Amino acid sequence: MTRKTQKQNESQLEKIVIERTQKIIGLQKRIEFILGATKTGLDIIDKNFNVVYIDPEWKKVYGDPTGKKCYEYFMGRDKTCQRCGIKKAFATKLPVVTEEVLAREGNRTIQVTTIPYKDENGEWLVAEVNADITEHKKIEQALRDSERQIREITDMLPVVVYQYQFMPDGTQKFIFVNKATKNIFGLRQDEILKDFSKAWSKILPEDAPLVFESIKKAVEEFKPWAHDFRLRKKNRKVVWIQGRSIPKKIEPDGSVIFYGTLTDVTEHKTQEVQLEKYRQHLESIVKERTKKLALSESYYRELFKFAKESEEKFKAIFSKARDGFLLADPITRRFYMANKTMCQMLGYSEKEMVRLAVDNIHPKENLSDIIEKFEEQARGDISLITNVPVQKKNGAVIYADINTAQIFLKGKRYILGSFRDITERRKIEAALQMSEDNYRSIFETASDAILIRDIQTYKTIDANRAACEMFGYSKEDMKKLYIKHFMTDETGYTWKEAENFYKLAADGEPQLFEWLGIDKAGRYFWVEANVKRAVIGGKYRIISMLRDITERKRLVTMKDNFMNTVSHELRTPLAAIKEGISIVVDELEGEVGSENKNILNVVKKNVDRLNRLIDDVLDFQKLESGKMPFRLKKHNINEVVEECCQVMGGLVREKKLSLTLDLDKSIPSLSFDKDKILQVLLNFINNAVKFTEQGNITIVTRSEGKWIKVCVRDTGIGIKPEDLPRMFKKFERIESATGQNTGGTGLGLPISKEIIEKHGGRIWVESRWQEGSEFYFTLPLNKKNGVKNAEKNTYS
Ligand code: ADP
């Protein structure tokens, strides 16, 4: 070949390449357009071939599917289609990919991916993702055509155009080479394709390792390869080869595919520029094609993913959600989807719901605010809006917290809103607020000091006004203080000693005790503390209610002192007077005369009465203040009654009255202080004798359930109804109808009442004026009951 003819050939070749390239570019553009326009549609079919769901886009083409089998609906057939993948998908529970030609759509080729899945009810359904691949098929054909064209062109090129594979273990091979191998390597296409080493062996030994390293690097980095190296031709001539390639893809086995060229750059320096042009053209073609291939691949991957994951999962989550879900268009604010919960929440059907927009489900007066917020949510500036009034179909307004997220469905942006109904919560909150307000006002206005403390640390959490006044601190200061700051250092009244009361209260046992407190100024004062555990604001707290009892204590002490003085100051001179009178009456110091003797006897009686009065007052005092000891032991009440009758026998006989006993022998022995019960009985019988002129006195004992009952009945003067309520009140002496001086102190019955009640029993009287009286008391059979109450009541 002469240099001239070679040149001619080349310029011809260039022309062809340019023409073809333009054709290919046009084709690419079409491909792009077609790919962009390709649509997919989703439908869901049940086991009986009923169309359960149809993509709204497809619905426009095919109409309403209700009541139609899929083969009728899509294909216009009366039998299932022969190549249908539905049966197989149901049987294998695996996705099936089939191709169908839709006659009704101008014989378009549809690729159907049939994906079986379980719906929320556990029913198997299939989702069919229908991709119109008519255009895709055309593209495939076009690509095949362009491939052939490329081959034709490349074969005419003086450069080696190749497809090459680099395996992870370092082995290499050509997948495709053009005819130019003959020129460059002096080897035929088929020789090189069969045995790569044949081509490799042509590389100069000193260059080969570098070539290999450079390829390896391109593989590792998945970057274009560019390397110049030398080959030794058959005729031993060394030529320079410029190697260029770009990585196309990584195969599942890890090998990397390159597309590239090998150009002889030794000679034909003038051609170099031209060839470089061709090479660049080719490269761009290869690049374009690769891009297209990758594009269509990822496109299908996306579709599949969307069908399999997004739609299915999204729908499942959407429909199963306990919160209401609404899918809205961010621009038109119209709803696109609503789940069951949402529909129930607002009282609309799903169909009604998707005909509404944000603007239709809120009260008019709040709408502009809500839309403003919705737009912020749509922009993604905020996601949560709370306490949103939402209007139900029936007009009622509920409140919801609305959380939003942007989601993409079929490439379109939507705002997904989850609605949480907080109407109930708001009601509870309002009620809580009210009770909190009530509690606050009671707390603040209470006259007793109230302190609320942490159940573990006893730190003051809250204190009312009275508490602040009691301790002299401000509310803020109070909240910084622990319980120990309100306790003295006095032995017996330190925090260490009080701690036990608080521990018991924290365990749920309310405590009542008297304690010595200390205020900010260091003043000591007595408090009665009522400490209990309570739930405040959902937490266990210790509540202390404190009452300043300093004054009360002072009065009690004063009274005690007074009583001691009275007993001492009166009893001593009275004993002396009584002794003196006895000496005179007994005429030890000379005769007195009968008249004087009578007077002195009256004096003596009065002195005795004064002594009894003092004894009674002191007794009562002791009983009331809990200082009277009780000796509880098991006794038979009947025996006590009999003993009493023996004591009183003389008196009864003296008045010519009869005494009857009506005793219940079945009464078991029970615990009581015998001397004190005897005192009660003697008081009852003594009164009965005193206020009865004729007839009889009966003593009755009975066992009644958990109690024993004792009654002293007389046929005496009785008690006027208006006097009955005052019978057991201290110092309330009822003036006897006869006007006679009975020598009583008026303390007998109040003392009896104290004694019986300290035993846990009850005391009362029933009487009819001029007919007689019945005095009763009961005692508990259960010892514990009696003792416990006695102890409790002893406590002041
Ligand atoms: P006193 O020591 O004065 O009798 P009590 O407390 O025992 O004091 O009795 C108070 C008053 O109750 C008596 O003064 C009397 O008026 C009235 N009373 C008590 N027992 C009887 C009774 N059996 N019948 C009528 N009146 C009675």
Boltz pocket constraint, residues with backbone or C-beta under 6 A from the ligand:
constraints:
  - pocket:
      binder: B
      contacts: [[A, 683], [A, 684], [A, 687], [A, 688], [A, 691], [A, 714], [A, 716], [A, 717], [A, 718], [A, 719], [A, 727], [A, 732], [A, 733], [A, 734], [A, 735], [A, 736], [A, 742], [A, 743], [A, 744], [A, 745], [A, 746], [A, 747], [A, 748], [A, 749], [A, 750], [A, 773]]
      max_distance: 6.0
